[in-house]
Amino acid sequence: MQTYDEYKGRGVVFIGLTAGGTEEIAETKAFIEKFGITWPNGYGAAATINALGVTGIPSVFVIGADGKVAWKNELGGELHDAIDKALQAANS
């Protein structure tokens, strides 16, 4: 939440994805409410999750303005640094 609050006004878009489809919407919505998640969340996104090569949950990706994966948590490093670098690249 802190990262979202810090970057939401700077052109950074946060999106949550779940592989679960309509049969899991109630459970997923309960999770979203429990943790106060306010950004958009997509359901039934198994194909996208697989295409991103997700190997564990949660997974975090930074997608640059060019649409390419600029960072993912499996690489190590800090999320804030990755977002700042992607923002800098988008603004140059």
C-alpha positions in Angstrom: 0.0 0.0 0.0 2.8 2.4 0.8 4.4 2.0 -2.6 1.1 2.5 -4.3 0.4 5.6 -2.3 3.9 6.9 -3.1 3.7 6.4 -6.9 0.0 6.5 -7.9 0.2 10.3 -8.7 3.4 9.9 -10.8 1.9 8.0 -13.7 2.6 4.6 -12.3 -0.3 2.1 -12.8 -0.8 -0.8 -10.4 -2.7 -3.9 -11.5 -3.4 -7.1 -9.7 -4.0 -10.3 -11.5 -5.4 -13.7 -10.4 -5.7 -16.9 -12.4 -9.0 -17.7 -10.7 -12.0 -17.1 -12.8 -15.6 -16.3 -12.0 -15.9 -19.2 -9.6 -13.3 -17.5 -7.3 -14.5 -13.9 -7.6 -16.1 -13.8 -4.1 -13.0 -15.2 -2.4 -10.7 -12.8 -4.4 -12.9 -9.8 -3.5 -12.8 -10.8 0.1 -9.0 -10.9 0.0 -8.9 -7.5 -1.7 -11.2 -5.9 0.9 -9.3 -7.6 3.8 -6.0 -6.0 2.7 -7.5 -2.7 1.5 -6.3 -3.1 -2.1 -7.6 -0.2 -4.1 -6.0 -0.7 -7.5 -7.7 -2.6 -10.4 -7.6 -6.4 -10.3 -8.1 -8.7 -13.2 -9.7 -12.2 -12.9 -9.1 -15.2 -15.0 -5.7 -14.0 -16.1 -4.0 -17.4 -16.2 -2.7 -16.9 -19.8 -1.1 -13.5 -18.9 0.4 -14.9 -15.7 1.9 -17.9 -17.6 3.2 -15.6 -20.3 5.0 -13.5 -17.6 6.6 -16.7 -16.3 5.3 -16.4 -12.8 6.8 -19.1 -10.6 5.5 -18.0 -7.2 2.8 -15.8 -5.6 3.1 -13.0 -5.0 5.1 -11.9 -8.0 5.9 -8.3 -8.7 6.8 -6.8 -12.1 7.7 -3.4 -13.3 6.7 -2.9 -16.9 8.4 0.0 -18.6 6.7 2.6 -20.9 7.9 0.5 -23.8 5.7 -2.4 -22.6 8.6 -4.7 -21.7 9.4 -6.2 -18.3 11.9 -3.9 -16.7 12.2 -5.7 -13.4 10.7 -8.6 -11.4 11.1 -9.5 -7.8 12.9 -12.7 -8.6 15.8 -10.7 -9.9 16.4 -9.1 -6.5 16.9 -5.4 -5.8 14.4 -2.9 -4.6 11.0 -2.3 -6.1 11.3 1.5 -5.5 14.6 1.6 -7.4 13.1 -0.3 -10.3 10.1 2.0 -10.5 12.3 5.1 -10.3 14.5 3.7 -13.1 11.5 2.9 -15.3 10.1 6.4 -14.7 13.4 8.0 -15.6 13.7 6.0 -18.8 10.1 7.0 -19.7 10.8 10.6 -19.2 14.1 10.8 -21.2 
